[in-house]
Amino acid sequence: MIVPMKKIYVVVQTKDITQALESLRELGSVHVEHQEPLTGFQLEERREEVEILENAIAILRSVKVKESIGQKEAADWTETVNTILELSAEAGHYKESVAKRQILISRWEPWGDFDLQAIRDLASRGVYTQLCAVAKDKGNNVPKGIVLETIFSSSGTDYCLAISEKEMDLPFEKIAFPEAGLKEMIDLQSEEQAKVSRAEDKIKQHLCYLKSLDRTLLERKDVLSFEEVERGMRAEGELALLKGYCPSNACDAIAAKTKHEQWGLLMEDPSPEDQVPTLLRNPKWARLIEPIYNMMNIIPGYRELDISPFFLIFFSIFFGMLVGDAGYGLIFLLMTLAAHWKLGKTMPNKAFLYLTYVLSTVTIIWGLLTGTVFGTLLFGQFFKPILPWLTEFRNVQMLCFALGAGHLTISHGWRFINKIPKPMGMLSEIGWITLLWVAFFLAKMLILGDPFSMLPVYLAAGAVLIIMADIIAQKQDIGVNLFLLFFSVIGVFTDVVSYIRLFAVGLAGVSIADAFNQIALKIGFHNILQAILASLVLIFVHLFLNLILAVLGVLVHGLRLNILEFSTHLNLEWTGMKYEPFKSLERA
């Protein structure tokens, strides 16, 4: 559910701003709405402090060490951070230089080493040299007075050194000498690689300050947040005004605090024009979907609906059908168990892990129902489908259409409840629900080949008339809305049919798995070499290719059906702003 909010105004004397903000921060329940621009040199300094701390911590976290490092306090965090950033920049500079030079070394290794000073000395004595590339069919076109020495050959071309007693004008592709000889480049490469290693070793020596810098980052974020709130307050003479929002159940505590501190306080319901933050408060099981919200950076608007329970239920079903294979579900489950074992103690919020447990389990169940375990060939032949009905393409397609109609029926059923007690609005939603199931039966007739019946046509006509009556009763933009109704009715059919993607994507994954399984079977396991090659094919498809395609399929299709189709029918636009109360991160 979306927690009801109150809009609050707190008035304090300007001399008491610091004390007042500290008290409000201790309460930790006011989402502040800034009324003045957050500009100024001091704020920029604070933001820069947070940025360099985050960069330094990210550098330290990227360092891989086998054993745990003892932690200690950084005497001067700015000096420590600047040292880490300088060392990282130094290592990055030399890494880039080494990478570029390695390309040159690889290019010039076939030529062997050469002394550029000796080449210049020869030229001063009247002996000129030039590197060139000569196609084999043009090797006889050497001008008089020029000697060609082939250094190496590659792809039908001889790479040569041309020697002459005068400056040359060769009819071949000229190759300029590099700025340094091969040995000199290799020596410089070794020197700079050593510099990279030394810089990285010095960075490792700063790992002992990681926890100290983490604490400092929270402290500097608190300072930044405090100064932003202070800067965003509106001040007039001796008074300052803070505007914000708080959950309704926190109002009593705020009122008690303002009364004790003798501040001015006004509480009221938010107006339609207010940008009210959204705070979701759901049962523990429904909160499992919140990592998806965070990943997609979406949240329902304050005046919209919270679909978290339905999102979780249907997303889990869609995930299982899109991945469609018990073998891959088992891999996801094992990966989640490994992540939980390794990272569980350090993760403050394990919702993502528990969500992955649910998704993996649903995938395994769907795979066992259909008898799909790493495809239907090879491994899958040992697993009989628990529900053979699901092995028929027609049945799965019909199930997809039914899921689509049912899923979207929930959205219009929700709208029906919200329109109580408006009779025309309620009838309109019944009309849309009727159209959804008409679309289901039309899909069965037009796509699955069921016998044609006029009943859905009659039902659709009646539903459209009911919806038209509601549009006319509203007396607003009647002509435009009636015109758009035509496209909306067509959209209902396409939305229901679009759920066939659950079948199509799942089938594609199984087909890819079976194709590679067939390749592995043709290679055979008759000897060690064949067994290794066949195993590599299976590992490639089952642990790499199909897993990636499955994740992409879920991100593209599984989320779309909830965020777009379902939300559109519910008039949910995901326009929300996350509730972020003014509180201390350091003390959290």
C-alpha positions in Angstrom: 0.0 0.0 0.0 1.0 3.6 -0.5 1.3 5.3 2.9 -0.9 8.4 3.4 1.2 11.6 3.7 0.7 15.0 5.4 2.2 18.2 4.1 3.9 20.1 6.9 5.3 23.6 7.4 7.7 24.2 10.3 8.5 27.8 11.3 11.6 28.6 13.4 13.7 31.6 14.3 16.7 31.9 12.1 19.0 31.8 15.1 17.6 28.3 16.0 17.8 26.8 12.5 20.8 24.5 13.3 19.2 23.2 16.5 15.8 22.7 14.8 17.3 20.8 11.9 19.2 18.5 14.2 16.0 17.8 16.1 14.1 17.0 12.9 16.9 14.8 11.7 16.7 12.8 14.9 13.0 12.2 14.2 13.9 10.9 10.7 10.4 11.2 9.2 10.3 14.4 7.2 10.8 14.4 3.5 12.0 17.9 2.8 10.9 19.9 -0.2 13.5 22.6 -0.9 12.1 26.0 -1.6 15.3 27.8 -2.6 18.0 26.8 -5.2 20.7 24.5 -3.8 23.6 26.6 -5.0 26.7 28.0 -3.4 30.4 27.4 -3.0 30.1 25.6 0.3 27.6 23.1 -1.1 29.8 22.4 -4.1 32.7 21.7 -1.7 30.5 19.2 0.2 29.4 17.5 -3.0 33.0 17.2 -4.2 34.0 15.7 -0.8 31.3 13.0 -1.2 32.3 12.4 -4.8 36.0 11.9 -4.1 35.2 9.7 -1.2 32.9 7.5 -3.3 35.6 7.3 -6.0 38.3 6.3 -3.5 36.1 3.7 -1.9 35.2 2.3 -5.3 38.9 1.9 -6.1 39.6 0.1 -2.8 36.6 -2.2 -3.3 37.9 -3.2 -6.8 41.1 -4.5 -5.3 41.1 -8.3 -4.9 42.8 -9.8 -1.9 42.7 -13.3 -0.7 42.9 -12.6 3.1 41.0 -10.1 5.3 42.8 -6.9 6.0 43.0 -5.4 9.5 41.3 -2.0 9.7 42.4 1.2 11.3 41.4 4.8 11.4 42.6 7.3 8.8 44.4 10.2 10.5 43.5 12.6 7.7 40.9 11.3 5.3 41.5 14.0 2.7 45.2 13.0 2.5 44.3 9.3 2.3 41.7 9.8 -0.4 43.9 12.1 -2.5 46.7 9.6 -2.3 44.4 6.7 -3.4 43.1 8.8 -6.3 46.6 9.9 -7.4 47.9 6.3 -7.3 44.9 5.1 -9.3 45.4 7.9 -11.8 49.1 7.0 -12.1 48.3 3.3 -12.5 45.7 4.1 -15.1 48.1 6.4 -17.0 50.7 3.7 -17.2 48.2 0.9 -18.0 47.0 3.0 -21.0 50.6 3.6 -22.1 51.4 -0.1 -21.7 48.4 -1.2 -23.7 49.2 1.2 -26.6 52.9 0.1 -26.6 51.9 -3.5 -26.6 50.2 -3.0 -29.9 53.4 -1.5 -31.3 55.5 -4.3 -29.9 53.2 -6.9 -31.5 53.4 -5.1 -34.8 57.2 -4.7 -34.8 58.2 -8.1 -33.3 58.4 -9.8 -36.8 60.9 -7.1 -37.9 63.3 -7.8 -35.1 65.3 -5.2 -33.2 67.0 -2.2 -34.8 69.1 0.8 -33.7 67.6 4.0 -34.9 70.8 6.0 -34.1 72.7 3.6 -36.3 70.2 4.1 -39.1 70.7 7.9 -38.8 74.5 7.5 -38.8 74.3 5.4 -42.0 72.2 8.1 -43.7 74.8 10.7 -42.8 77.4 8.6 -44.5 75.4 8.2 -47.7 73.7 4.9 -47.0 69.9 5.2 -47.0 67.4 2.7 -45.7 63.6 2.4 -45.9 61.1 -0.2 -44.7 58.5 -1.2 -47.2 55.8 -3.8 -48.0 56.1 -5.5 -51.4 53.4 -7.6 -53.0 54.9 -10.9 -54.2 53.8 -10.2 -57.8 55.6 -6.8 -57.8 58.9 -8.1 -56.4 60.6 -7.7 -59.8 59.9 -3.9 -60.0 62.8 -2.9 -57.9 64.5 0.3 -59.2 68.2 0.2 -60.1 70.6 0.9 -57.3 68.3 -0.3 -54.6 68.8 -3.6 -52.7 65.8 -5.3 -51.1 66.3 -7.5 -48.1 63.2 -9.5 -47.1 62.8 -9.5 -43.3 59.6 -11.6 -43.2 56.6 -12.5 -45.3 52.9 -12.6 -44.4 49.7 -13.0 -46.4 51.3 -12.8 -49.9 53.4 -9.7 -49.0 57.1 -9.4 -48.4 58.2 -7.0 -45.7 61.6 -5.7 -46.7 64.4 -3.3 -45.9 65.5 -1.2 -48.9 69.1 0.0 -49.1 70.5 2.6 -51.5 73.4 5.0 -51.8 70.9 7.9 -52.5 67.5 8.9 -51.3 64.8 6.5 -52.6 61.5 6.9 -54.3 60.1 3.4 -54.0 57.1 2.1 -56.1 56.0 0.2 -53.0 54.2 0.9 -49.8 56.6 2.7 -47.5 56.6 1.9 -43.7 58.0 4.6 -41.3 60.4 3.5 -38.6 59.0 3.6 -35.1 60.1 6.2 -32.6 62.0 3.5 -30.6 63.7 0.2 -31.4 62.0 -3.1 -30.3 64.4 -3.7 -27.4 63.9 -0.2 -26.2 60.1 -0.6 -26.4 60.2 -3.9 -24.5 62.5 -2.4 -21.8 60.2 0.6 -21.4 57.2 -1.7 -21.3 58.8 -3.6 -18.4 59.6 -0.4 -16.5 56.0 0.9 -16.8 54.5 -2.4 -15.9 56.6 -2.3 -12.8 55.3 1.2 -12.1 51.7 -0.1 -12.5 52.5 -2.9 -10.0 54.0 -0.5 -7.5 51.1 1.9 -7.7 48.6 -1.0 -7.2 50.6 -2.4 -4.3 50.5 1.0 -2.7 46.7 1.1 -3.2 46.5 -2.3 -1.5 48.3 -0.8 1.5 45.4 1.6 1.9 42.8 -1.2 2.2 43.2 -0.9 6.0 41.3 2.4 5.8 38.3 1.1 3.9 35.9 1.0 6.8 37.2 4.3 8.1 36.4 5.9 4.7 33.0 4.2 4.7 32.2 5.9 8.0 33.6 9.2 6.7 31.5 9.0 3.6 28.3 8.6 5.7 29.4 11.5 7.9 30.1 13.8 4.9 26.8 12.8 3.3 25.1 13.8 6.5 26.8 17.1 6.4 25.8 17.7 2.8 22.2 16.7 3.4 22.1 19.0 6.5 23.5 22.0 4.6 21.2 21.3 1.6 18.1 21.4 3.9 19.4 24.6 5.5 20.1 26.2 2.2 16.7 25.1 0.8 14.7 26.8 3.6 12.9 30.1 2.9 14.0 32.8 5.3 12.3 36.2 5.9 13.8 38.5 8.5 14.1 36.6 11.8 12.0 33.6 10.7 12.7 30.6 8.5 10.3 28.1 6.9 10.8 24.5 6.2 8.3 22.6 4.0 8.1 18.9 3.7 6.0 15.7 3.9 5.7 13.0 6.5 3.7 9.8 6.9 0.4 10.3 8.8 1.5 8.0 11.6 4.5 10.2 12.3 2.5 13.4 12.7 2.0 13.0 16.5 5.8 12.8 17.1 6.4 15.8 15.0 3.6 17.8 16.7 5.0 16.9 20.1 8.5 17.9 19.1 7.4 21.3 17.7 5.3 22.0 20.8 8.2 21.2 23.1 10.6 23.4 21.0 8.0 26.1 20.6 8.2 26.1 16.8 5.3 27.1 14.5 3.7 24.1 12.8 1.0 23.7 10.1 -0.2 20.3 8.9 -2.6 19.7 6.1 -3.5 17.2 3.4 -1.4 17.5 0.2 -3.1 19.4 -2.6 -3.4 17.9 -6.2 -0.6 20.2 -7.3 1.9 19.0 -4.7 4.7 16.6 -5.6 4.1 14.2 -2.8 6.8 11.5 -2.2 5.7 7.8 -2.3 6.3 5.5 0.6 5.4 1.8 0.0 4.5 -0.3 3.0 3.7 -3.9 2.1 3.7 -7.4 3.7 7.2 -8.9 3.8 6.4 -11.3 0.9 5.3 -8.4 -1.4 8.4 -6.4 -0.6 10.4 -8.9 -2.6 9.5 -7.0 -5.8 11.1 -3.8 -4.6 14.6 -4.7 -5.9 13.0 -4.7 -9.4 11.5 -1.2 -8.7 15.0 0.0 -7.7 16.7 -1.6 -10.7 14.2 0.0 -13.1 14.1 3.2 -11.1 10.3 3.2 -11.0 7.8 3.9 -8.2 4.1 4.6 -8.4 2.9 8.1 -7.9 1.4 9.1 -4.6 -2.1 9.2 -6.1 -1.6 6.1 -8.2 -2.0 2.4 -7.1 0.6 0.1 -5.6 0.5 -3.1 -7.6 3.4 -4.8 -5.7 1.6 -8.1 -4.8 0.2 -8.6 -8.3 3.5 -7.5 -9.9 5.4 -10.1 -7.8 2.9 -12.9 -8.5 2.7 -12.4 -12.3 6.4 -11.5 -12.7 7.3 -14.8 -11.1 4.9 -16.7 -13.4 6.2 -14.8 -16.5 9.8 -15.5 -15.4 9.2 -19.2 -15.1 7.5 -19.4 -18.5 10.1 -17.2 -20.3 13.1 -19.2 -19.0 11.0 -22.3 -19.3 13.7 -24.8 -18.2 14.1 -26.6 -14.9 17.9 -26.9 -15.6 18.3 -23.2 -15.8 16.1 -22.7 -12.8 18.5 -25.0 -10.9 21.5 -23.0 -12.1 19.9 -19.7 -10.9 19.1 -21.4 -7.6 22.7 -22.6 -7.1 24.0 -19.2 -8.0 21.7 -17.6 -5.5 22.7 -20.0 -2.8 26.4 -19.3 -3.5 25.8 -15.5 -3.4 23.8 -15.9 -0.2 26.6 -17.9 1.4 29.3 -15.5 0.3 27.6 -12.1 0.6 24.6 -12.8 2.9 26.3 -11.5 6.1 27.3 -8.2 4.5 24.0 -7.5 2.7 21.7 -5.2 4.7 18.7 -6.0 2.5 18.5 -9.6 1.2 15.2 -9.0 -0.7 16.9 -9.6 -4.1 18.3 -12.9 -2.9 14.8 -14.1 -1.7 13.3 -12.8 -4.9 15.7 -14.9 -6.9 14.9 -18.0 -4.8 11.2 -17.5 -5.7 11.9 -17.0 -9.4 14.3 -20.0 -9.5 11.7 -22.2 -7.8 8.9 -21.1 -10.2 11.2 -21.8 -13.2 12.1 -25.3 -11.8 8.4 -26.1 -11.3 7.4 -24.9 -14.8 10.3 -26.9 -16.3 9.2 -30.1 -14.5 5.6 -29.6 -15.5 6.7 -29.4 -19.2 9.5 -32.0 -18.9 12.1 -29.5 -20.0 15.5 -29.9 -18.3 18.4 -28.3 -20.4 16.1 -28.8 -23.4 13.9 -31.8 -24.2 16.7 -33.8 -25.8 19.7 -35.4 -24.1 19.0 -34.5 -20.4 15.3 -33.8 -20.9 14.6 -37.3 -22.2 15.0 -38.6 -18.7 12.3 -36.4 -17.3 8.7 -37.0 -18.2 6.4 -34.0 -18.1 4.3 -33.9 -14.9 1.5 -32.1 -16.9 1.7 -33.5 -20.5 -1.1 -31.0 -21.4 1.6 -28.3 -21.4 3.7 -30.1 -24.1 1.1 -29.2 -26.7 1.9 -25.8 -28.4 -1.8 -25.0 -28.8 -2.5 -25.5 -25.1 0.4 -23.3 -24.0 -0.7 -20.6 -26.5 -4.2 -20.7 -25.1 -2.8 -20.5 -21.6 -0.9 -17.3 -22.6 -4.1 -15.7 -24.0 -5.9 -16.7 -20.8 -3.1 -15.3 -18.6 -3.3 -12.0 -20.6 -7.0 -11.7 -20.3 -6.9 -12.6 -16.6 -4.0 -10.3 -15.8 -5.6 -7.3 -17.5 -9.0 -8.2 -16.0 -7.4 -7.6 -12.6 -6.5 -4.0 -13.6 -10.0 -3.2 -14.8 -11.5 -5.0 -11.7 -9.4 -2.7 -9.6 -10.7 0.3 -11.5 -14.2 -1.0 -11.0 -13.7 -0.9 -7.2 -12.2 2.6 -7.3 -15.3 3.9 -9.3 -17.8 2.7 -6.7 -20.5 4.2 -6.4 -20.5 5.7 -9.9 -22.8 3.5 -11.9 -21.7 4.5 -15.4 -18.0 4.2 -14.5 -18.6 0.8 -13.0 -20.5 -0.4 -16.1 -17.7 1.0 -18.3 -15.2 -1.2 -16.5 -17.5 -4.2 -16.9 -17.5 -3.4 -20.6 -13.7 -3.3 -20.8 -13.5 -6.7 -18.9 -16.0 -8.1 -21.4 -13.9 -6.9 -24.3 -10.8 -8.5 -22.8 -12.5 -11.9 -22.8 -14.0 -11.3 -26.2 -10.3 -10.7 -27.3 -9.4 -14.1 -25.7 -12.1 -16.0 -27.6 -11.2 -14.1 -30.9 -7.6 -15.1 -30.4 -8.7 -18.7 -30.0 -10.7 -18.5 -33.2 -8.3 -16.5 -35.4 -5.0 -17.9 -34.1 -5.7 -21.3 -32.7 -8.4 -22.3 -35.2 -11.4 -22.7 -33.0 -14.8 -22.7 -34.8 -16.2 -19.2 -35.5 -19.0 -18.0 -33.3 -21.0 -14.8 -33.4 -21.4 -14.6 -29.6 -18.1 -12.7 -29.0 -19.1 -10.2 -31.7 -22.5 -9.6 -29.9 -20.7 -9.3 -26.5 -18.2 -6.8 -28.0 -20.9 -4.7 -29.5 -22.7 -4.5 -26.2 -19.5 -3.7 -24.3 -18.6 -0.9 -26.8 -22.1 0.6 -26.4 -21.8 0.6 -22.6 -18.4 2.3 -22.8 -19.8 4.9 -25.3 -22.6 5.6 -22.9 -20.1 6.4 -20.2 -18.1 8.6 -22.5 -21.2 10.6 -23.4 -22.3 10.8 -19.7 -19.0 12.5 -18.8 -19.7 15.3 -21.3 -16.0 16.1 -21.8 -14.3 15.9 -25.3 -17.0 13.4 -26.4 -16.0 13.5 -30.1 -12.3 12.9 -29.4 -12.9 10.2 -26.8 -15.4 8.3 -29.1 -12.8 8.5 -31.9 -10.0 7.2 -29.6 -12.3 4.4 -28.4 -11.9 2.7 -31.8 -8.2 2.4 -31.3 -8.6 1.4 -27.7 -10.8 -1.5 -28.6 -8.2 -2.7 -31.2 -5.6 -2.2 -28.5 -7.4 -4.6 -26.2 -7.1 -7.4 -28.7 -3.4 -6.7 -29.4 -2.6 -6.5 -25.7 -4.2 -9.9 -25.0 -2.5 -11.5 -28.1 0.9 -9.9 -27.0 1.0 -12.4 -24.1 1.9 -15.1 -26.6 5.5 -13.8 -26.2 5.6 -16.0 -23.1 5.2 -19.0 -25.4 7.4 -17.7 -28.2 10.4 -16.7 -26.0 10.2 -19.9 -23.9 10.0 -22.0 -27.1 13.0 -20.2 -28.6 15.1 -21.1 -25.5 14.1 -24.7 -25.7 14.8 -24.8 -29.4 18.3 -23.4 -29.0 19.0 -25.8 -26.2 17.8 -28.8 -28.3 19.8 -27.6 -31.3 23.0 -27.6 -29.4 22.2 -30.8 -27.6 21.7 -32.4 -31.1 25.2 -31.0 -32.1 26.7 -32.5 -29.0 25.0 -35.9 -29.7 26.4 -35.9 -33.2 29.9 -35.1 -32.0 29.4 -38.0 -29.5 31.3 -39.1 -26.4 33.1 -42.1 -27.9 36.6 -40.9 -27.0 38.2 -38.2 -24.8 38.6 -35.7 -27.6 34.9 -36.0 -28.7 33.8 -35.9 -25.1 35.7 -32.7 -24.4 34.4 -31.1 -27.6 30.8 -32.1 -26.9 31.0 -31.0 -23.3 32.3 -27.5 -24.4 29.3 -27.2 -26.7 26.9 -28.0 -23.9 28.7 -25.7 -21.5 28.6 -22.9 -24.0 24.9 -23.1 -24.6 23.6 -24.0 -21.1 25.9 -22.0 -18.9 26.5 -19.0 -21.2 24.3 -18.4 -24.3 20.9 -19.5 -23.1 21.3 -18.1 -19.6 22.1 -14.7 -21.1 19.2 -14.9 -23.6 16.9 -16.0 -20.8 17.8 -13.0 -18.6 17.4 -10.6 -21.6 14.0 -12.2 -22.4 12.8 -11.6 -18.8 14.0 -8.0 -18.8 12.4 -7.2 -22.1 9.2 -9.2 -22.0 8.5 -10.1 -18.4 8.8 -6.6 -17.1 7.0 -5.1 -20.1 3.8 -7.1 -19.4 3.7 -5.6 -15.9 5.1 -2.1 -16.5 3.4 -1.4 -19.8 0.4 -3.6 -20.6 -1.0 -4.1 -17.1 -0.1 -0.6 -15.9 -1.6 1.1 -19.0 -5.0 -0.6 -18.4 -4.8 0.5 -14.8 -3.8 4.1 -15.8 -0.6 3.7 -13.8 2.2 5.9 -15.1 4.9 5.3 -12.5 5.4 9.0 -11.9 6.3 8.7 -8.3 9.2 10.3 -6.3 10.7 8.0 -3.6 10.2 9.1 0.0 13.6 10.0 1.4 13.3 11.4 4.9 15.8 13.8 6.4 17.8 11.6 8.7 21.3 10.7 9.7 22.9 8.0 7.6 25.8 7.7 10.1 23.5 6.7 12.9 21.3 4.4 10.8 
